[in-house]
Amino acid sequence: MMHLTLAQMAITALLIALLPAAIVWTSSDVNKYRKLVWVCVFITFDLIVFGAFTRLTDSGLGCPDWPGCYGAANPFIAHEQIVAAEALMPHGPVTVFKAWVEMIHRYLAMTIGVLIVAMMAQAWYQWRKSGGTRAEYAPWMPTALFFFVCLQGAFGAWTVTLKLQPVIVTMHLLLGMGLLAMLVWYGGRQNHLSAPRTVVSAAPPAMRKIRLLAALAAAILLAQLALGGWVSTNYATLACTDFPLCNGKVIPEMDFAHGFALWRELGKTAAGHYLPFSALTAIHWVHRNFGFLVALVAGYAVWRAWGHDALHKTARNIALVLGAQIVTGLATIYLSFPLTIAVLHNAGAALLVLLLTMLNYKAKYQYDIAKKAASGSAHPPASTVRH
């Protein structure tokens, strides 16, 4: 029965994937493969935002089984069971609305899987056809993306079967962000392979420093994403309802041991007792204060990259999103967690992943061509550093 349901859902995802495939096919872009990569980036970003909406509306168990909904491929077929569950618990985890939210999330995830399979198949076909001479079709990255999206799908299944266990849901979020970063990196590579630029924005030592700063900012952002996911999956957003204090104190009462015990049920300690409020306070307080470190390091990386033509636009966009993240983060506290603001805060986190990945790729690319220029193997134009 499960195999039949999975097959029906795969057919649904294939039909949904026909729309972005048609957009790629009818695009005026000569490089259809590159277009496919960036369409995958766009849909993955949308999936992450919709995943946040799913989590924030408590729709993660809108269909309490996997892969389907009460064993069916869509909520239409399972309507009777969903309505019966909603009648028993009108504000419970299963309602008609939540079931549709959860299943749409699953359809979108499977659609990305279909598009990545298409990307991988095209890469292998063109790579073999060209005898391995066309670098833009090197199949290693698309193949890695395929296995990565399968791993992400497994965590999606465990999210449901393990009843929203916080560590599983947080890993599911991080893997989604990781998939977005991989796709953006691959998209950046496709851009440069199709239209290489040889403008040197800085000497190798200066660009190397920017590259290291960008990598450090990305690593710190990863830690903050994990902390933010831990806040969200433990429903600790309103554990502190004021700012810059937390419940009227600089250092409130906090229970780090229970708050950061990883392997436990939602709302419970590792021993199975109810999670104390002080544990939620610890989770929120750490995420909030770690945000200052993210702003400091990412802001410094932006400042160092700002003066270089090849990096200026990306640096400016990171600065704008950082500012927006601060605003939406504060708004979730002062406006008592409105859904729209919370979704925007999650979207901002995904945008930071996208932009910092692009900054890292561009800094690496600029560093590579700067080294070639310095060694005399390339003769690019004069420096275009902004003053």
QUIGIVEN-V536494 format. One record per residue. RES is the residue in three letters. SS is DSSP state (~ for helix, > for strand, _ for the rest). PSI is psi in degrees with one decimal (* if undefined). Layout:
res->RES ss->SS psi->PSI
res->RES ss->SS psi->PSI
This chain:
res->MET ss->_ psi->-43.3
res->MET ss->~ psi->-38.4
res->HIS ss->~ psi->-38.5
res->LEU ss->~ psi->-43.9
res->THR ss->~ psi->-44.7
res->LEU ss->~ psi->-39.2
res->ALA ss->~ psi->-42.2
res->GLN ss->~ psi->-39.6
res->MET ss->~ psi->-37.7
res->ALA ss->~ psi->-38.7
res->ILE ss->~ psi->-41.4
res->THR ss->~ psi->-45.1
res->ALA ss->~ psi->-37.9
res->LEU ss->~ psi->-41.2
res->LEU ss->~ psi->-40.0
res->ILE ss->~ psi->-38.8
res->ALA ss->~ psi->-18.4
res->LEU ss->~ psi->-30.2
res->LEU ss->~ psi->-55.4
res->PRO ss->~ psi->-31.9
res->ALA ss->~ psi->-39.7
res->ALA ss->~ psi->-36.8
res->ILE ss->~ psi->-42.8
res->VAL ss->~ psi->-46.5
res->TRP ss->~ psi->-38.9
res->THR ss->~ psi->-0.4
res->SER ss->_ psi->149.8
res->SER ss->_ psi->-9.2
res->ASP ss->_ psi->125.0
res->VAL ss->_ psi->-37.1
res->ASN ss->_ psi->88.6
res->LYS ss->~ psi->-33.5
res->TYR ss->~ psi->-44.9
res->ARG ss->~ psi->-39.7
res->LYS ss->~ psi->-40.7
res->LEU ss->~ psi->-41.7
res->VAL ss->~ psi->-46.5
res->TRP ss->~ psi->-27.3
res->VAL ss->~ psi->-39.0
res->CYS ss->~ psi->-38.4
res->VAL ss->~ psi->-47.6
res->PHE ss->~ psi->-45.8
res->ILE ss->~ psi->-35.3
res->THR ss->~ psi->-41.8
res->PHE ss->~ psi->-45.2
res->ASP ss->~ psi->-39.6
res->LEU ss->~ psi->-40.8
res->ILE ss->~ psi->-43.0
res->VAL ss->~ psi->-42.2
res->PHE ss->~ psi->-32.1
res->GLY ss->~ psi->-38.5
res->ALA ss->~ psi->-42.1
res->PHE ss->~ psi->-40.8
res->THR ss->~ psi->-45.6
res->ARG ss->~ psi->-43.2
res->LEU ss->~ psi->-20.1
res->THR ss->_ psi->11.3
res->ASP ss->_ psi->38.0
res->SER ss->_ psi->6.9
res->GLY ss->_ psi->-27.1
res->LEU ss->_ psi->26.7
res->GLY ss->_ psi->-30.7
res->CYS ss->_ psi->109.1
res->PRO ss->_ psi->6.7
res->ASP ss->_ psi->177.8
res->TRP ss->_ psi->141.1
res->PRO ss->_ psi->-16.6
res->GLY ss->_ psi->-157.2
res->CYS ss->> psi->107.4
res->TYR ss->_ psi->40.0
res->GLY ss->_ psi->-1.2
res->ALA ss->> psi->159.4
res->ALA ss->_ psi->-16.1
res->ASN ss->_ psi->161.4
res->PRO ss->_ psi->-19.6
res->PHE ss->_ psi->-48.1
res->ILE ss->_ psi->-35.7
res->ALA ss->_ psi->16.2
res->HIS ss->~ psi->-40.9
res->GLU ss->~ psi->-46.0
res->GLN ss->~ psi->-38.5
res->ILE ss->~ psi->-44.5
res->VAL ss->~ psi->-39.3
res->ALA ss->~ psi->-42.0
res->ALA ss->~ psi->-37.9
res->GLU ss->~ psi->-34.9
res->ALA ss->~ psi->-35.1
res->LEU ss->~ psi->-40.0
res->MET ss->_ psi->84.9
res->PRO ss->_ psi->-28.9
res->HIS ss->_ psi->21.4
res->GLY ss->_ psi->-170.4
res->PRO ss->_ psi->-20.7
res->VAL ss->_ psi->114.4
res->THR ss->_ psi->168.3
res->VAL ss->~ psi->-44.9
res->PHE ss->~ psi->-49.4
res->LYS ss->~ psi->-34.2
res->ALA ss->~ psi->-43.0
res->TRP ss->~ psi->-39.9
res->VAL ss->~ psi->-47.9
res->GLU ss->~ psi->-42.6
res->MET ss->~ psi->-35.3
res->ILE ss->~ psi->-39.7
res->HIS ss->~ psi->-43.7
res->ARG ss->~ psi->-40.7
res->TYR ss->~ psi->-43.5
res->LEU ss->~ psi->-41.4
res->ALA ss->~ psi->-42.6
res->MET ss->~ psi->-32.1
res->THR ss->~ psi->-42.3
res->ILE ss->~ psi->-39.4
res->GLY ss->~ psi->-43.9
res->VAL ss->~ psi->-44.3
res->LEU ss->~ psi->-35.8
res->ILE ss->~ psi->-36.3
res->VAL ss->~ psi->-43.2
res->ALA ss->~ psi->-41.2
res->MET ss->~ psi->-44.7
res->MET ss->~ psi->-43.3
res->ALA ss->~ psi->-43.5
res->GLN ss->~ psi->-40.5
res->ALA ss->~ psi->-47.4
res->TRP ss->~ psi->-41.2
res->TYR ss->~ psi->-49.6
res->GLN ss->~ psi->-34.7
res->TRP ss->~ psi->-45.2
res->ARG ss->~ psi->-37.3
res->LYS ss->~ psi->-37.0
res->SER ss->_ psi->0.3
res->GLY ss->_ psi->25.7
res->GLY ss->_ psi->23.1
res->THR ss->_ psi->-12.1
res->ARG ss->_ psi->103.9
res->ALA ss->~ psi->-31.1
res->GLU ss->~ psi->-16.9
res->TYR ss->~ psi->14.4
res->ALA ss->_ psi->121.9
res->PRO ss->_ psi->0.5
res->TRP ss->~ psi->-43.2
res->MET ss->~ psi->-47.2
res->PRO ss->~ psi->-35.5
res->THR ss->~ psi->-41.5
res->ALA ss->~ psi->-39.3
res->LEU ss->~ psi->-38.3
res->PHE ss->~ psi->-49.0
res->PHE ss->~ psi->-33.6
res->PHE ss->~ psi->-41.4
res->VAL ss->~ psi->-28.6
res->CYS ss->~ psi->-42.0
res->LEU ss->~ psi->-42.3
res->GLN ss->~ psi->-40.6
res->GLY ss->~ psi->-38.0
res->ALA ss->~ psi->-42.7
res->PHE ss->~ psi->-31.4
res->GLY ss->~ psi->-41.1
res->ALA ss->~ psi->-44.0
res->TRP ss->~ psi->-29.6
res->THR ss->~ psi->-40.4
res->VAL ss->~ psi->-50.6
res->THR ss->~ psi->-26.4
res->LEU ss->_ psi->16.0
res->LYS ss->_ psi->53.3
res->LEU ss->_ psi->38.2
res->GLN ss->_ psi->124.7
res->PRO ss->~ psi->-42.8
res->VAL ss->~ psi->-33.5
res->ILE ss->~ psi->-44.8
res->VAL ss->~ psi->-39.8
res->THR ss->~ psi->-42.4
res->MET ss->~ psi->-36.6
res->HIS ss->~ psi->-42.1
res->LEU ss->~ psi->-46.7
res->LEU ss->~ psi->-38.2
res->LEU ss->~ psi->-35.6
res->GLY ss->~ psi->-43.6
res->MET ss->~ psi->-38.3
res->GLY ss->~ psi->-39.9
res->LEU ss->~ psi->-42.1
res->LEU ss->~ psi->-45.5
res->ALA ss->~ psi->-42.4
res->MET ss->~ psi->-42.5
res->LEU ss->~ psi->-39.9
res->VAL ss->~ psi->-42.9
res->TRP ss->~ psi->-44.8
res->TYR ss->~ psi->-38.0
res->GLY ss->~ psi->-40.7
res->GLY ss->~ psi->-40.7
res->ARG ss->~ psi->-42.5
res->GLN ss->~ psi->-39.5
res->ASN ss->~ psi->-46.6
res->HIS ss->~ psi->-30.4
res->LEU ss->~ psi->-31.8
res->SER ss->~ psi->-28.0
res->ALA ss->_ psi->71.7
res->PRO ss->_ psi->141.8
res->ARG ss->_ psi->140.8
res->THR ss->_ psi->20.2
res->VAL ss->_ psi->125.8
res->VAL ss->_ psi->120.7
res->SER ss->_ psi->-17.2
res->ALA ss->_ psi->162.5
res->ALA ss->_ psi->157.2
res->PRO ss->~ psi->-44.6
res->PRO ss->~ psi->-41.4
res->ALA ss->~ psi->-43.4
res->MET ss->~ psi->-30.9
res->ARG ss->~ psi->-39.6
res->LYS ss->~ psi->-42.1
res->ILE ss->~ psi->-41.1
res->ARG ss->~ psi->-44.0
res->LEU ss->~ psi->-38.7
res->LEU ss->~ psi->-42.2
res->ALA ss->~ psi->-40.0
res->ALA ss->~ psi->-40.8
res->LEU ss->~ psi->-42.6
res->ALA ss->~ psi->-39.4
res->ALA ss->~ psi->-40.2
res->ALA ss->~ psi->-41.7
res->ILE ss->~ psi->-37.1
res->LEU ss->~ psi->-39.3
res->LEU ss->~ psi->-44.7
res->ALA ss->~ psi->-40.3
res->GLN ss->~ psi->-35.1
res->LEU ss->~ psi->-41.0
res->ALA ss->~ psi->-42.4
res->LEU ss->~ psi->-40.8
res->GLY ss->~ psi->-41.1
res->GLY ss->~ psi->-37.8
res->TRP ss->~ psi->-36.8
res->VAL ss->~ psi->-48.9
res->SER ss->~ psi->-45.9
res->THR ss->~ psi->-18.2
res->ASN ss->_ psi->3.5
res->TYR ss->_ psi->49.4
res->ALA ss->_ psi->14.4
res->THR ss->_ psi->-39.1
res->LEU ss->_ psi->24.0
res->ALA ss->_ psi->-26.4
res->CYS ss->_ psi->123.1
res->THR ss->_ psi->14.1
res->ASP ss->_ psi->169.5
res->PHE ss->_ psi->138.3
res->PRO ss->_ psi->-8.2
res->LEU ss->_ psi->167.0
res->CYS ss->> psi->109.3
res->ASN ss->_ psi->39.0
res->GLY ss->_ psi->4.9
res->LYS ss->> psi->149.8
res->VAL ss->_ psi->-45.1
res->ILE ss->_ psi->96.8
res->PRO ss->_ psi->176.9
res->GLU ss->_ psi->124.8
res->MET ss->_ psi->144.3
res->ASP ss->_ psi->89.9
res->PHE ss->~ psi->-34.7
res->ALA ss->~ psi->-47.5
res->HIS ss->~ psi->-35.6
res->GLY ss->~ psi->-36.3
res->PHE ss->_ psi->21.2
res->ALA ss->_ psi->120.0
res->LEU ss->_ psi->-47.5
res->TRP ss->_ psi->92.0
res->ARG ss->_ psi->164.4
res->GLU ss->_ psi->160.6
res->LEU ss->_ psi->126.6
res->GLY ss->_ psi->5.3
res->LYS ss->> psi->157.8
res->THR ss->_ psi->172.8
res->ALA ss->_ psi->-27.3
res->ALA ss->_ psi->-4.5
res->GLY ss->_ psi->3.9
res->HIS ss->_ psi->164.5
res->TYR ss->> psi->138.8
res->LEU ss->_ psi->126.3
res->PRO ss->_ psi->154.5
res->PHE ss->~ psi->-32.5
res->SER ss->~ psi->-25.3
res->ALA ss->~ psi->-40.5
res->LEU ss->~ psi->-37.6
res->THR ss->~ psi->-41.6
res->ALA ss->~ psi->-42.5
res->ILE ss->~ psi->-47.7
res->HIS ss->~ psi->-45.7
res->TRP ss->~ psi->-41.4
res->VAL ss->~ psi->-44.9
res->HIS ss->~ psi->-44.2
res->ARG ss->~ psi->-47.1
res->ASN ss->~ psi->-28.8
res->PHE ss->~ psi->-25.2
res->GLY ss->~ psi->-31.9
res->PHE ss->~ psi->-37.9
res->LEU ss->~ psi->-40.3
res->VAL ss->~ psi->-47.7
res->ALA ss->~ psi->-39.6
res->LEU ss->~ psi->-51.3
res->VAL ss->~ psi->-47.3
res->ALA ss->~ psi->-38.2
res->GLY ss->~ psi->-40.3
res->TYR ss->~ psi->-40.2
res->ALA ss->~ psi->-41.4
res->VAL ss->~ psi->-44.1
res->TRP ss->~ psi->-41.1
res->ARG ss->~ psi->-31.3
res->ALA ss->~ psi->-18.5
res->TRP ss->~ psi->-36.6
res->GLY ss->_ psi->9.0
res->HIS ss->> psi->125.6
res->ASP ss->~ psi->-40.7
res->ALA ss->~ psi->-21.0
res->LEU ss->~ psi->-9.6
res->HIS ss->~ psi->-47.4
res->LYS ss->~ psi->-44.5
res->THR ss->~ psi->-42.1
res->ALA ss->~ psi->-42.5
res->ARG ss->~ psi->-43.2
res->ASN ss->~ psi->-37.5
res->ILE ss->~ psi->-43.1
res->ALA ss->~ psi->-42.6
res->LEU ss->~ psi->-43.3
res->VAL ss->~ psi->-37.5
res->LEU ss->~ psi->-44.6
res->GLY ss->~ psi->-43.2
res->ALA ss->~ psi->-36.5
res->GLN ss->~ psi->-39.1
res->ILE ss->~ psi->-43.7
res->VAL ss->~ psi->-48.4
res->THR ss->~ psi->-32.9
res->GLY ss->~ psi->-44.5
res->LEU ss->~ psi->-36.4
res->ALA ss->~ psi->-34.4
res->THR ss->~ psi->-28.0
res->ILE ss->~ psi->-52.6
res->TYR ss->~ psi->-26.2
res->LEU ss->_ psi->14.9
res->SER ss->_ psi->47.1
res->PHE ss->_ psi->56.1
res->PRO ss->_ psi->142.7
res->LEU ss->~ psi->-45.5
res->THR ss->~ psi->-44.2
res->ILE ss->~ psi->-42.0
res->ALA ss->~ psi->-41.2
res->VAL ss->~ psi->-41.1
res->LEU ss->~ psi->-36.9
res->HIS ss->~ psi->-40.6
res->ASN ss->~ psi->-38.3
res->ALA ss->~ psi->-38.0
res->GLY ss->~ psi->-38.2
res->ALA ss->~ psi->-42.6
res->ALA ss->~ psi->-38.3
res->LEU ss->~ psi->-38.3
res->LEU ss->~ psi->-39.9
res->VAL ss->~ psi->-47.0
res->LEU ss->~ psi->-49.5
res->LEU ss->~ psi->-39.5
res->LEU ss->~ psi->-32.8
res->THR ss->~ psi->-43.2
res->MET ss->~ psi->-39.6
res->LEU ss->~ psi->-42.0
res->ASN ss->~ psi->-42.1
res->TYR ss->~ psi->-46.3
res->LYS ss->~ psi->-38.4
res->ALA ss->~ psi->-40.5
res->LYS ss->~ psi->-45.3
res->TYR ss->~ psi->-45.2
res->GLN ss->~ psi->-37.8
res->TYR ss->~ psi->-41.6
res->ASP ss->~ psi->-45.7
res->ILE ss->~ psi->-27.4
res->ALA ss->~ psi->-39.6
res->LYS ss->~ psi->-40.3
res->LYS ss->~ psi->-40.7
res->ALA ss->~ psi->-41.8
res->ALA ss->~ psi->-31.0
res->SER ss->~ psi->-5.4
res->GLY ss->_ psi->6.0
res->SER ss->_ psi->-8.6
res->ALA ss->_ psi->153.7
res->HIS ss->_ psi->69.2
res->PRO ss->_ psi->170.1
res->PRO ss->_ psi->176.5
res->ALA ss->_ psi->162.5
res->SER ss->_ psi->144.7
res->THR ss->_ psi->34.5
res->VAL ss->> psi->135.7
res->ARG ss->_ psi->144.8
res->HIS ss->_ psi->*
